[in-house]
Amino acid sequence: MERYICIHGHFYQPPRENPWLNEVEMQESASPYHDWNERITDECYARNSASRILDNEGAIVDILNNYAWMSFNFGPTLLEWMEKKAPETYQAILAADKESQQRFSGHGSALAQVYNHMIMPLANERDKHTQVLWGIYDFRKRFGRDPEGMWLGETAADTPTLEVLAAHGIKFTILSPYQAKSYRKIGETNWHDARNAHINPNRPYLCHLPSGKTIVLFYYNAPISQGVAFEGLLHNGEKFTRRLINELDFHSTEPQLLHIATDGETYGHHHRFGEMALSYTLHHLHKDPQAKLTIYAEYLEKHPPQYETQIIENSSWSCFHGVERWRSDCGCNTGGHPTWNQKWRTPLRASFDWLRDELEPLYVSQMLQLKADPWQSRNDYIQVIADRSEESIRQFILAHTQRQLSIDEQRTFLKLLEMQYHAMLMYTSCGWFFDEVTGIETMQDILYAARALQLAESISGKDYETTFLQHLKDAESNKKEYRNAAEAYQAIAKTTMLDLLRVGAHYAVSSLFSVHAKTQQLYSYTVTSEQHENQEAGRQKLAVGRARIRSNITLDETTITYGVLHIGDHQLLGGVREFRGDDVFHSLYKELSDAFNKGNVSEVIMLIDKHFESHSYSFWHLFRDDQNKIMSEVLGQTMHAIEGDFEQVYNNNFPLMLAMRTLNMKLPRPLQVIVEYMINKRLLEEIEADSPDLDEMYRLHAEAERLQLKLELEPITFAVSHRMEEFMKQLEEQPENLPLMEKLNKLLKVLQTTTLQPDYWHAQNIAFRMKQQLYARHATDHEWQNQFSALYDNLNMKA
């Protein structure tokens, strides 16, 4: 009888964008990457698009796009980020779905997902429908087809949620076997108790719904899924393969589908090289006659359900208590803080529910005044979220309003929809999953709530925030830093919150450190300079000007006047206000310019206070990425001076240090710090040079070993990996460049003699492509083939 195996990966990260900028800002904890999305993409999402299959000697014999052989879903908000920031990986995921359709009888590997991973049983009816509709629209836009299955956030399910899936044409979803209540063969009368996972997970089950509709449920194999996620099953691809094969029932006479489901991040992020264990398994299962690789939709077409099931209401895969992890102190947590509690979950959800319900009458009444259908407009707003171009916004407004709107009414219309958008994002499940209400995931949800509050107040003039904060006070923190979520809101959300003046302040301050442009895109804003005057006197700088700031999302705009003084280092003082006419501006410019030209800094500061009053800004009002960029620039001169002193100490004392090491004497700590710094600096500089001096790299590494110095391995190996990728891209563009190929071979040979362990993943992908596309074309060019074969071998790849 037919036996099948399916491996499903749920690939998802919570949305991390600043709600005002619509961009992920720098996250230092992800260093040396810019942010966690970027880091996890490199460690997991990209790796699974080109995963290695190794031989017994550990050499790469093939590269596999795992997504084309498995079942998977990606969170829509993650794919939105990936489309902009990791386009190669994004395109590989889309290509995998198309490839899989050829392999799996016309069915694609990709499943859709409810839009922002909301816990569906805790959502109201309207939010349930919007989440599913947005998930379907996003999927169609990306994969070019209708989704057959849909992943529910945390597999959290109840009958109303299944009704919504079925109502919108979703054929199946995946649940934990612990979510099954009962089952029976279709046509039988008596139900069998399935609680505590007493159900055969190797079958699909039909679920009849009160509306008369049906949906198919697949209950994944829990023990193997658990083994993959938490028990080290990915440490060995052969072990993983055997575990799957051995779980099949070779005595059964009915078709069976052995399937597992885990977080996709398991394959490479949570478990390094987990993607290689997965590709090994997929590769070997494809060849194994004992079972056939498949995906859910293909199996469902070939083997419709012979059994039916009922679910346990309000259940999920990651909370023993159902969905309590997202609304109560149920005892489920990450386990890192045994003395903490999660009593904050209940008041946090109550705060959000209050806000959602308070905003609804404002939303409905305003939309009706604009002659728009409130809920149809919201359900369709995903069209704008997916394409925020001016033309897309214009067409959307025309299609969803029954009369021509003024520009102010258009802005209100867009603000109302953005308010609803953020009121849904605030329910992203990650805000309740972890241990602390002031943690990064929970504060991200609170930031979305803050954006919804700000929009509501700008539309109505009503203060919703004061009451919201009263609710948040009940969400008590486990940390001493903030007593409750209300204090964290004041400290974090309020300081993150932007308006057009704050955007103007960033533009004004950053103008001191960048080349002036007439028009520039500043995250989700467009800035058009109308006048900009820059003056310098030594280290001091003054910028005065006016500019138009426009939100690309709500179309709000204003013209600002600014004056910014840079005294030196991080000492910045500036003012921004709305433009008050040419005469006022010229008076402002003349006064500031005259005072600056006289060298009277005190007077400039006094004039900024006089003209801008409370609208004063400083370095701390810059957005995160520019703070880092400008601080590095400001520190440049200081670091140059320090490094000059270090260089002198290093050169003057090097013979002495060698003598001390020869005598097994320990270097004094100050001297060791200086020498380590200089060795690491010189090595990084050599790596990043246009043409690295290989002998110097070798010498510096040998010097570090001889003096028993500590190399900063992470930034150095990261830099080496990046340079190898750059060189290989150059070679791919210039494949006849034999001197470059020879240099790469020498570089790889030098690196093999060091303790560095660079990641050649990107370089190997390029070499693999070149081997497939170019090697045969050079059949008569023995020098080219010899050099390339050596390069292939040096990259640990087997011909």
KEDRENDREN-443862 format. One line per 8 residues: for each residue x, y, z of C-alpha. Coordinates in pm, 1 decimal. Last residue first. Example, Ala and Ser with C-alpha at 12.3 -4.5 7.8 and 13.67 -1.06 7.14 Angstrom:
2
1367.0/-106.0/714.0  1230.0/-450.0/780.0
//
This chain:
799
3338.4/1784.1/-883.8  3347.9/1799.5/-507.3  3325.7/2130.3/-326.4  3536.3/2223.3/-26.8  3587.7/2583.6/-147.7  3951.9/2494.4/-216.0  3828.9/2209.5/-439.8  3615.4/2438.5/-653.2
3899.3/2689.4/-674.8  4140.3/2414.5/-781.9  3889.6/2298.4/-1041.5  3857.0/2658.6/-1159.6  4232.6/2701.1/-1200.6  4269.4/2369.3/-1381.7  3968.2/2433.9/-1604.2  4093.8/2780.1/-1700.5
4444.3/2649.2/-1778.5  4300.8/2357.8/-1975.9  4091.8/2572.2/-2205.8  3956.9/2304.1/-2440.8  3651.8/2215.2/-2231.2  3590.9/2580.2/-2137.9  3221.4/2581.2/-2230.1  3170.7/2268.9/-2016.5
3273.2/2458.8/-1702.6  3051.4/2761.3/-1761.6  2689.5/2702.4/-1659.0  2693.4/2417.5/-1408.7  3035.1/2493.0/-1263.1  2960.7/2864.9/-1255.0  2640.4/2804.4/-1062.4  2821.9/2585.2/-807.4
3099.5/2845.4/-774.0  2838.0/3113.5/-704.7  2670.4/2900.9/-439.4  3010.1/2821.5/-286.7  3092.0/3192.5/-250.6  2762.1/3253.9/-71.1  2822.7/2967.5/173.3  3193.9/3034.8/226.4
3162.3/3085.8/601.0  3506.8/3166.6/734.1  3677.8/2943.6/990.2  3985.8/3131.7/1105.8  4256.5/2925.6/1277.5  4491.2/2995.3/988.3  4661.8/2771.4/729.9  4338.1/2723.9/532.9
4308.3/3102.2/504.9  4634.4/3118.6/310.9  4514.3/2851.1/67.1  4184.6/3034.0/18.5  4368.8/3357.0/-59.9  4598.3/3180.8/-306.4  4299.9/3027.1/-485.2  4123.1/3361.4/-493.7
4431.8/3529.5/-640.8  4449.4/3265.4/-916.2  4084.2/3322.7/-1000.0  4144.6/3696.6/-1014.6  4448.9/3646.4/-1240.4  4234.3/3414.3/-1459.7  3968.3/3674.8/-1535.9  3776.8/3481.1/-1801.8
3476.0/3441.9/-1568.6  3433.4/3820.5/-1538.2  3080.1/3866.4/-1395.0  3104.7/3538.9/-1203.3  3456.6/3639.7/-1096.3  3330.8/3968.3/-954.4  3056.7/3784.6/-767.7  3325.9/3547.6/-638.0
3536.7/3840.3/-515.3  3237.9/3996.8/-336.0  3140.2/3665.7/-172.7  3497.3/3610.8/-61.2  3499.3/3961.8/82.8  3180.8/3894.4/282.1  3314.0/3568.1/423.1  3642.3/3735.5/522.0
3453.6/4022.2/691.2  3230.5/3784.3/889.2  3540.1/3581.1/982.4  3706.6/3898.0/1113.6  3396.4/4033.5/1289.1  3334.2/3701.7/1467.4  3696.1/3602.7/1536.6  3814.8/3904.4/1731.3
4166.5/3761.9/1758.6  4311.2/3704.4/2105.2  4687.0/3730.6/2128.6  4920.5/3443.2/2210.4  5224.0/3645.2/2095.9  5319.4/3376.6/1842.3  4957.5/3316.9/1744.1  4888.9/3686.0/1684.6
5211.3/3718.3/1485.8  5116.3/3419.8/1271.3  4784.1/3588.2/1192.8  4957.0/3915.1/1109.2  5214.6/3740.4/888.4  4951.7/3545.1/693.9  4750.7/3859.8/628.8  5068.7/4043.2/526.3
5161.4/3766.2/282.0  4810.4/3774.4/136.6  4816.7/4149.0/70.9  4448.7/4216.4/7.2  4362.2/4394.2/-320.3  4072.6/4631.8/-272.9  4140.8/4625.9/101.5  3872.4/4485.6/333.9
4077.6/4184.3/441.8  4387.3/4399.7/491.2  4197.8/4652.3/701.6  4048.7/4372.3/911.5  4395.3/4225.7/975.5  4538.7/4566.1/1061.3  4261.3/4638.0/1311.3  4282.5/4294.8/1474.7
4662.2/4324.6/1513.8  4632.2/4681.7/1643.1  4365.6/4599.7/1903.7  4553.4/4294.9/2024.7  4870.5/4501.6/2062.2  4696.8/4774.5/2260.7  4513.1/4530.8/2489.8  4835.1/4332.8/2548.7
5026.4/4646.4/2644.9  4762.4/4754.8/2895.9  4750.9/4397.1/3043.2  5125.4/4360.0/3095.9  5251.8/4075.8/2874.0  5304.4/3745.0/3052.4  5659.7/3612.9/3057.6  5729.3/3283.3/2884.6
6093.0/3397.6/2819.7  6030.2/3388.8/2443.7  5703.9/3575.3/2509.1  5893.1/3850.6/2691.2  6146.4/3876.7/2407.6  5872.1/3913.0/2150.3  5712.9/4185.9/2360.3  6041.0/4374.8/2382.4
6088.6/4357.7/2004.9  5732.7/4498.3/1955.2  5766.8/4785.6/2201.0  5830.1/5087.7/1979.6  5603.7/4971.1/1693.3  5305.5/4888.0/1914.6  5335.0/5196.7/2133.8  5355.0/5417.1/1821.5
5060.0/5245.7/1656.4  4852.5/5280.0/1974.5  4917.6/5656.5/1976.0  4807.6/5683.9/1613.2  4505.7/5464.8/1691.4  4398.5/5711.1/1957.8  4423.6/6005.5/1717.8  4229.7/5826.0/1443.7
3968.8/5715.8/1697.4  3905.0/6075.8/1799.9  3881.5/6189.6/1438.7  3635.0/5914.7/1345.6  3418.1/5942.8/1655.5  3188.2/6192.8/1485.5  3157.4/5966.7/1181.8  3078.4/5663.1/1393.8
2823.9/5872.5/1587.3  2675.9/5983.5/1255.5  2619.3/5628.0/1131.5  2492.4/5496.1/1464.3  2249.3/5781.7/1513.0  2153.9/5746.6/1146.7  2047.1/5387.3/1198.3  1845.2/5466.2/1510.7
1648.4/5766.9/1392.7  1783.6/6101.5/1508.6  1611.8/6265.6/1804.7  1900.7/6182.1/2038.6  2137.4/6409.0/1843.2  1928.0/6709.4/1945.9  1587.3/6867.8/1900.2  1405.0/7180.3/2008.1
1038.3/7248.6/1931.3  976.0/7409.5/2271.6  1072.7/7761.5/2159.5  1185.9/7750.2/1796.4  1279.5/8112.8/1734.7  1402.1/8211.1/2081.3  1569.1/7880.8/2168.6  1750.9/7880.9/1833.5
1845.8/8245.3/1893.8  1995.5/8161.7/2235.9  2198.5/7877.3/2084.8  2329.0/8107.8/1809.4  2410.2/8374.5/2072.4  2612.9/8127.0/2275.3  2798.8/8019.0/1961.7  2921.3/8372.4/1888.2
3178.7/8306.4/1617.9  3080.2/8630.1/1442.0  2979.4/8423.9/1137.3  2749.8/8214.5/1359.7  2572.0/8523.4/1500.3  2521.0/8669.8/1153.3  2394.4/8339.3/1012.3  2147.2/8283.7/1294.9
2003.7/8635.3/1268.1  1992.1/8635.2/887.4  1828.2/8292.6/863.3  1555.1/8373.8/1114.7  1473.5/8705.5/945.3  1462.6/8531.3/608.4  1223.4/8270.2/747.9  989.5/8527.2/902.7
974.1/8722.5/578.1  920.9/8410.7/366.7  623.4/8276.2/562.2  550.9/8086.4/882.3  693.9/7742.6/801.9  608.2/7486.7/1071.3  869.9/7448.1/1339.5  1208.2/7279.6/1384.3
1492.0/7366.3/1619.7  1839.8/7233.4/1657.7  2118.2/7160.5/1900.1  2394.4/6909.9/1843.4  2680.8/6803.7/2067.2  2776.4/6456.0/1949.2  3134.7/6556.9/1862.2  3143.0/6929.4/1785.7
2923.2/7237.3/1810.2  2677.1/7123.4/1545.0  2401.0/7383.3/1512.2  2064.8/7320.0/1345.0  1800.9/7566.0/1220.1  1480.1/7441.6/1068.2  1167.2/7568.4/890.8  899.3/7316.9/803.9
644.3/7268.5/528.6  370.6/7016.8/608.5  231.8/6697.5/465.6  -15.5/6421.1/536.3  -41.4/6176.3/243.1  -129.5/5894.4/490.9  129.9/5640.3/375.3  384.1/5835.6/171.2
396.7/6093.2/451.3  513.2/6430.6/319.7  771.6/6670.8/461.1  830.9/6997.3/272.3  1158.5/7167.9/347.3  1300.8/7490.2/489.0  1653.6/7582.1/568.4  1928.8/7662.3/813.9
2237.7/7448.2/869.4  2523.2/7553.7/1099.4  2851.2/7371.1/1144.5  3130.1/7389.6/1400.8  3445.9/7185.3/1363.8  3631.9/7474.8/1202.2  3374.3/7731.3/1093.6  3115.1/7582.5/858.6
2799.3/7715.2/692.8  2511.3/7533.4/519.4  2203.6/7696.5/366.5  1909.6/7485.8/247.0  1600.7/7608.8/67.2  1293.1/7429.5/-68.5  1411.4/7077.9/15.7  1161.1/6806.1/-64.2
1138.0/6526.1/192.7  936.4/6213.3/110.8  838.3/5994.3/403.4  811.1/5617.6/455.3  1186.2/5575.8/514.8  1334.7/5914.2/429.9  1310.6/5933.1/53.2  1501.0/6229.8/-79.7
1436.4/6538.4/-286.5  1665.8/6835.1/-351.2  1968.6/6651.7/-215.1  2232.8/6781.3/27.8  2533.1/6557.1/77.8  2525.3/6421.1/430.5  2645.2/6503.4/781.2  2481.1/6838.0/857.2
2169.0/6728.0/669.9  2124.6/6455.4/933.8  2012.4/6716.8/1186.7  1758.3/6878.0/953.4  1618.3/6549.9/821.0  1580.1/6410.2/1170.6  1408.3/6729.8/1283.3  1175.0/6715.9/983.0
1071.6/6364.3/1080.3  1002.9/6499.9/1429.1  798.4/6782.3/1278.4  598.3/6535.6/1066.8  502.1/6331.4/1371.8  686.2/6044.5/1532.8  645.8/5817.9/1834.0  961.3/5639.4/1949.7
994.7/5848.7/2266.3  629.5/5791.9/2351.8  655.6/5418.5/2288.1  967.4/5359.8/2497.6  958.5/5555.0/2824.0  588.6/5638.6/2840.0  484.7/5294.7/2717.7  726.0/5127.5/2961.7
559.7/5319.2/3243.6  215.6/5206.1/3124.5  340.5/4847.4/3088.2  415.3/4824.3/3458.4  667.8/4895.7/3730.2  946.0/4973.5/3488.4  1318.2/4919.9/3553.8  1250.1/4687.9/3847.0
1154.8/4396.7/3623.0  866.2/4151.4/3651.2  632.5/4413.8/3504.1  271.1/4472.5/3600.0  -4.0/4491.3/3338.0  -261.8/4676.3/3551.4  -104.0/5008.1/3458.9  -185.8/4930.9/3094.6
-556.7/4992.5/3157.8  -489.3/5340.7/3295.1  -259.4/5398.5/2998.9  -546.2/5329.2/2759.0  -762.4/5578.8/2947.3  -505.8/5855.3/2900.4  -431.1/5757.6/2537.6  -781.5/5793.2/2396.1
-770.9/6173.3/2393.1  -1018.6/6291.3/2129.1  -923.0/6525.5/1844.4  -1111.8/6285.6/1618.4  -878.5/6212.4/1327.0  -544.7/6310.0/1487.0  -651.5/6134.2/1808.7  -729.7/5811.0/1628.4
-400.9/5823.0/1437.8  -203.2/5862.5/1758.8  -391.3/5580.2/1928.1  -333.9/5342.7/1634.1  38.5/5428.0/1642.0  50.5/5364.4/2015.5  -120.9/5027.3/1968.4  143.9/4931.3/1712.8
411.9/5036.1/1960.5  242.2/4818.6/2224.5  276.6/4520.6/1991.9  649.5/4592.5/1954.6  670.1/4635.9/2331.6  547.3/4279.0/2370.4  814.2/4141.8/2136.9  1097.6/4350.7/2284.7
1024.7/4259.1/2645.8  839.3/4506.6/2869.2  554.2/4261.5/2937.9  794.4/3982.9/3029.7  792.9/3606.7/2982.3  739.6/3534.7/2613.8  437.0/3428.9/2411.6  213.1/3727.6/2483.5
353.3/3984.1/2237.8  454.1/3704.7/1999.7  88.4/3655.0/1902.3  55.4/3968.1/1688.0  -251.4/4142.5/1835.6  -104.5/4492.3/1796.6  -88.7/4428.8/1420.5  -469.0/4436.0/1410.6
-506.0/4781.9/1564.7  -215.6/4884.8/1343.7  -413.3/4810.3/1028.0  -730.1/4963.3/1172.4  -553.5/5293.7/1237.2  -392.2/5271.2/893.4  -743.1/5240.6/748.0  -867.8/5544.3/935.5
-555.2/5739.6/846.5  -609.0/5662.8/477.6  -966.6/5793.8/479.7  -865.7/6097.6/685.1  -592.1/6178.1/433.3  -836.6/6141.3/146.0  -1077.1/6371.7/329.3  -805.5/6636.7/360.3
-725.3/6601.6/-11.5  -1094.4/6643.5/-96.3  -1287.1/6329.1/-171.2  -1485.7/6254.2/-485.7  -1793.1/6049.5/-407.6  -1881.1/5683.7/-365.9  -1553.9/5581.4/-203.1  -1379.0/5245.2/-235.6
-1264.5/5232.9/-598.3  -1148.3/5594.1/-615.8  -953.1/5561.9/-289.7  -788.5/5240.0/-408.5  -693.4/5389.8/-744.4  -523.5/5684.0/-577.5  -338.4/5465.6/-325.9  -208.4/5234.7/-600.9
-104.7/5534.9/-810.8  84.2/5689.9/-520.4  275.5/5367.9/-459.7  209.2/5181.3/-137.0  172.9/4838.6/-296.6  115.1/4540.5/-65.8  -27.2/4755.0/214.2  -242.1/4926.0/-49.2
-398.7/4601.8/-175.1  -419.9/4479.3/185.3  -675.2/4757.9/225.8  -935.1/4529.9/64.5  -1064.0/4383.9/391.1  -1056.8/4731.5/544.8  -1257.1/4884.8/260.7  -1508.4/4599.2/276.4
-1535.2/4663.7/648.8  -1600.1/5036.6/643.8  -1802.3/5067.2/319.0  -1711.3/5419.1/205.4  -1927.6/5728.2/164.2  -1675.5/5950.6/345.8  -1929.8/6009.0/621.6  -1971.4/5630.7/637.9
-1597.5/5593.8/690.3  -1603.3/5845.0/974.9  -1891.2/5672.4/1154.8  -1739.0/5325.3/1116.1  -1388.7/5416.6/1229.1  -1495.8/5624.3/1526.9  -1738.2/5349.0/1630.2  -1458.2/5087.0/1601.4
-1186.4/5277.9/1783.3  -1326.5/5213.7/2129.4  -1366.8/4840.6/2060.4  -1006.2/4801.6/1943.6  -875.6/5008.6/2234.2  -1069.2/4811.5/2494.5  -957.0/4483.3/2338.3  -597.1/4608.0/2347.3
-616.4/4697.9/2714.0  -794.8/4370.3/2797.4  -517.8/4181.3/2618.3  -257.3/4360.2/2829.5  -467.3/4316.4/3144.5  -474.8/3937.0/3096.4  -112.5/3888.5/2990.0  31.9/4086.2/3282.6
-21.8/3789.6/3516.0  277.1/3633.1/3341.9  486.1/3552.5/3645.6  858.2/3567.9/3713.6  1045.9/3360.8/3973.6  1139.5/3081.0/3730.0  1297.6/3316.9/3475.9  1435.2/3130.0/3173.2
1150.3/2883.8/3133.7  1012.0/3016.3/2804.8  663.8/3039.8/2946.8  348.3/2832.4/3002.4  218.1/2863.6/3359.1  -132.8/2974.4/3263.3  -86.2/3338.8/3359.8  -362.2/3446.6/3121.4
-454.1/3575.4/2773.6  -210.4/3453.4/2509.4  -75.4/3151.3/2696.5  -436.3/3065.3/2773.6  -494.1/2946.0/2417.2  -528.1/2576.1/2496.6  -392.0/2492.9/2841.0  -100.4/2283.3/2715.2
9.7/2584.9/2511.2  235.3/2548.9/2207.9  29.2/2354.9/1953.4  -304.1/2530.3/2003.2  -653.8/2473.9/2142.0  -956.6/2699.9/2178.8  -1205.2/2419.4/2107.8  -1083.6/2061.1/2109.2
-1142.2/1943.1/1755.9  -1388.6/1701.7/1598.0  -1284.8/1447.8/1338.6  -1382.6/1258.9/1024.5  -1228.0/952.4/863.2  -1194.5/830.4/504.7  -1034.8/1155.2/395.1  -947.0/1193.8/25.2
-637.8/1002.1/-90.8  -494.6/1116.5/-423.4  -614.6/1475.7/-407.0  -539.2/1499.1/-35.6  -189.0/1361.6/-87.9  -116.9/1624.9/-349.6  -251.7/1902.8/-126.7  -54.4/1790.1/177.2
288.8/1757.1/19.9  467.2/1444.5/-98.5  784.0/1240.1/-66.9  728.8/872.3/-141.8  798.7/582.0/90.9  979.3/246.4/98.3  1140.0/297.9/-244.3  1391.4/549.0/-101.7
1534.0/783.5/-368.8  1332.3/1093.7/-277.1  1370.1/998.2/88.2  1746.6/1023.0/46.4  1747.7/1376.8/-93.9  1481.7/1500.1/149.6  1679.2/1357.0/441.6  2011.9/1501.1/330.7
1838.5/1835.1/261.5  1694.8/1835.8/614.9  2024.1/1746.1/779.5  2180.3/2026.3/576.2  1911.9/2273.4/688.2  1992.0/2182.6/1048.5  2346.1/2309.6/986.9  2317.8/2519.6/1303.6
2010.7/2422.5/1504.3  1791.1/2714.6/1617.0  1887.9/2911.0/1307.0  1959.3/2645.4/1043.8  1652.0/2424.0/1014.7  1471.4/2493.9/1340.7  1383.9/2835.0/1195.0  1111.6/2652.6/1001.0
914.4/2609.0/1321.9  803.2/2247.7/1326.9  558.8/2018.0/1148.3  582.9/1644.7/1081.1  410.2/1416.1/836.1  371.6/1040.8/790.5  96.0/1002.8/533.4  -60.8/659.6/511.0
-254.1/463.6/253.6  -439.9/168.4/404.4  -312.9/-190.3/431.7  -103.2/-133.1/743.0  178.2/-375.6/817.5  461.1/-144.5/711.1  349.3/121.6/958.4  587.9/408.4/901.0
778.0/541.2/1204.0  1095.0/358.0/1099.9  1115.7/564.9/779.7  1098.4/895.6/968.1  1350.9/796.7/1234.1  1583.2/653.8/968.3  1590.6/985.0/780.4  1667.3/1188.5/1095.1
1944.6/947.2/1191.9  2096.4/977.9/843.3  2078.1/1356.0/861.2  2265.1/1371.4/1190.7  2246.7/1651.9/1445.5  1894.8/1721.9/1320.7  1735.8/1482.1/1570.1  1882.8/1689.1/1853.3
1590.7/1656.5/2094.3  1418.8/1995.1/2082.6  1276.3/2083.0/1742.3  1342.2/1767.2/1542.8  1257.8/1533.5/1830.0  939.1/1724.9/1905.7  830.9/1690.6/1542.8  915.2/1319.8/1566.4
702.1/1272.4/1879.1  413.9/1494.9/1755.5  332.3/1341.9/1417.3  113.2/1610.2/1255.8  -267.4/1620.4/1270.7  -394.3/1705.4/920.3  -741.6/1861.9/915.4  -969.5/1882.0/611.0
-1242.7/2146.2/602.2  -1617.9/2111.9/563.9  -1914.5/2341.1/505.9  -2261.6/2273.7/644.5  -2261.3/2591.7/848.5  -2214.8/2391.6/1170.3  -1881.6/2253.4/1042.0  -1791.6/1899.3/939.8
-1422.4/1820.0/987.9  -1271.6/1566.9/748.0  -957.4/1393.1/865.9  -632.3/1322.8/681.3  -448.6/1011.4/792.0  -104.6/931.3/935.9  -173.6/1115.9/1262.6  -360.2/817.4/1408.9
-542.1/956.7/1710.7  -495.5/925.3/2084.6  -317.5/1262.2/2102.2  -417.2/1330.9/2464.4  -782.4/1343.0/2354.2  -889.3/1126.2/2063.3  -1198.7/962.7/2210.7  -1369.1/752.5/1943.2
-1705.7/866.5/1803.0  -1986.9/618.9/1738.0  -2211.3/627.6/1433.8  -1991.9/512.6/1143.5  -2037.6/651.0/792.7  -1703.5/829.0/780.0  -1469.3/647.3/1014.6  -1463.7/811.2/1354.4
-1269.2/1078.7/1539.4  -1263.9/1267.6/1867.8  -1117.1/1569.9/2047.8  -806.8/1640.2/1837.2  -596.6/1939.2/1943.8  -329.6/1715.9/2100.9  -267.3/1576.9/1752.2  -127.8/1922.2/1667.0
-298.1/2097.1/1378.5  -243.3/2156.9/1005.8  -498.8/2328.0/780.6  -710.3/2224.7/484.0  -925.8/2328.5/188.5  -925.7/2707.4/224.5  -1206.1/2847.2/8.8  -1289.2/3165.9/194.8
-1586.2/3025.6/387.5  -1377.7/2720.3/481.0  -1115.7/2930.3/656.3  -1384.8/3138.4/829.8  -1566.7/2826.1/950.4  -1238.0/2684.3/1081.3  -1197.8/3000.4/1288.4  -1555.9/2975.3/1419.5
-1486.7/2610.0/1518.1  -1179.0/2688.0/1726.1  -813.3/2685.4/1640.1  -466.3/2797.3/1747.1  -210.8/2634.6/1514.0  34.6/2879.0/1683.7  -86.6/3126.9/1417.5  -303.5/2928.7/1173.5
-138.5/2796.1/859.2  -349.3/2794.4/544.4  -401.9/2529.1/278.8  -505.2/2536.4/-86.8  -368.8/2882.1/-158.9  -484.0/3044.6/-483.6  -211.3/3106.2/-738.8  48.6/3362.4/-842.3
289.5/3290.5/-557.9  346.7/3646.2/-438.6  22.7/3829.6/-514.8  -187.5/3520.1/-449.9  -26.1/3469.7/-108.1  -73.0/3832.9/-3.7  -439.0/3817.9/-106.5  -498.7/3492.9/82.1
-332.0/3617.9/402.1  -523.1/3946.8/382.6  -851.3/3758.3/341.1  -768.6/3525.3/631.7  -672.9/3803.7/871.2  -965.6/4017.2/756.2  -1216.2/3737.0/822.7  -1086.4/3664.6/1172.0
-1067.9/4036.3/1251.3  -1436.0/4074.2/1170.7  -1538.8/3783.1/1393.0  -1342.9/3893.3/1698.2  -1001.2/3748.6/1764.6  -921.6/3521.4/2060.5  -983.2/3200.9/1861.5  -755.9/3341.2/1584.5
-438.7/3402.1/1778.9  -297.8/3658.4/1534.6  1.2/3555.4/1325.5  10.0/3875.0/1118.3  -175.6/3769.1/802.8  -323.7/3425.1/859.6  -81.3/3202.8/669.1  -73.2/3064.3/312.1
74.8/2730.5/216.4  368.0/2679.4/-20.0  465.4/2340.5/-163.4  262.5/2384.5/-480.1  22.5/2131.6/-634.3  42.1/2041.6/-1002.8  100.5/1670.1/-946.7  370.9/1715.7/-682.7
698.7/1743.2/-876.8  595.0/1995.1/-1140.2  416.0/2202.3/-877.3  728.7/2182.4/-659.9  928.0/2379.3/-915.7  675.9/2664.2/-902.4  685.4/2671.5/-521.8  1064.3/2660.6/-527.7
1077.6/2958.6/-763.8  883.5/3170.0/-513.5  1124.1/3071.5/-235.8  1428.9/3134.4/-458.0  1288.2/3479.7/-544.4  1270.6/3572.3/-175.1  1620.9/3440.0/-112.9  1758.0/3655.6/-391.5
1544.6/3955.5/-288.0  1669.1/3974.0/73.1  1585.4/4330.4/186.5  1281.2/4441.2/-12.6  1109.8/4107.5/-87.8  1233.0/3977.6/247.1  1049.4/4245.5/445.5  719.3/4169.6/271.2
794.4/3797.4/303.0  826.2/3839.4/679.5  494.9/4027.5/700.1  328.0/3751.6/496.4  452.0/3477.2/735.6  604.3/3198.2/531.4  452.6/2854.6/484.6  620.2/2527.9/396.6
576.7/2177.2/259.1  898.9/2009.1/148.9  1081.3/1933.7/-176.1  1090.3/2273.5/-350.4  1157.1/2452.3/-20.9  1474.0/2248.7/30.6  1649.0/2411.7/-265.5  1930.2/2157.7/-294.2
2304.1/2190.3/-356.4  2512.7/1887.3/-455.7  2841.9/1707.9/-387.4  2980.4/1930.6/-111.2  3276.9/1766.5/60.6  3239.2/1623.4/412.3  3445.0/1310.6/345.9  3136.3/1087.0/348.8
2971.9/1304.8/85.0  2785.8/1626.3/160.3  2451.3/1767.1/47.0  2444.8/2142.4/91.1  2138.7/2365.5/114.5  2061.7/2638.0/-137.0  1716.4/2782.0/-57.3  1735.6/2636.9/292.9
2045.4/2842.7/364.2  1870.6/3165.7/261.8  1591.1/3119.1/515.1  1812.3/2983.7/794.1  2135.8/3150.4/905.7  2137.3/3434.0/652.8  1766.7/3503.4/688.1  1797.0/3468.6/1065.1
2062.8/3741.9/1072.8  1879.3/3980.1/840.9  1552.2/3943.1/1027.6  1744.4/3983.4/1351.7  1887.5/4322.0/1260.7  2189.1/4488.5/1098.4  2411.7/4181.3/1119.0  2738.4/4174.7/1314.1
2548.2/4208.9/1542.0  2190.2/4085.3/1610.2  2185.4/4225.2/1967.2  2262.2/4569.1/1823.0  1924.3/4590.7/1648.7  1927.2/4854.5/1373.5  1585.6/4970.6/1254.2  1328.7/4763.0/1069.4
1131.0/4993.8/838.9  769.5/5111.4/817.9  894.8/5443.1/956.1  609.7/5519.0/1194.7  535.4/5158.5/1294.6  908.5/5081.0/1344.4  923.6/4746.0/1170.5  983.0/4423.1/1364.6
700.1/4205.9/1231.5  720.4/3874.8/1417.7  931.1/3613.2/1239.7  790.0/3313.4/1054.9  878.8/3001.7/864.2  646.2/2712.9/951.8  824.5/2409.8/803.3  635.8/2098.6/692.0
794.5/1760.5/616.6  577.7/1513.6/423.1  622.5/1136.8/397.5  410.8/895.3/195.4  328.0/523.9/202.5  113.8/356.7/-63.3  0.0/0.0/0.0
//
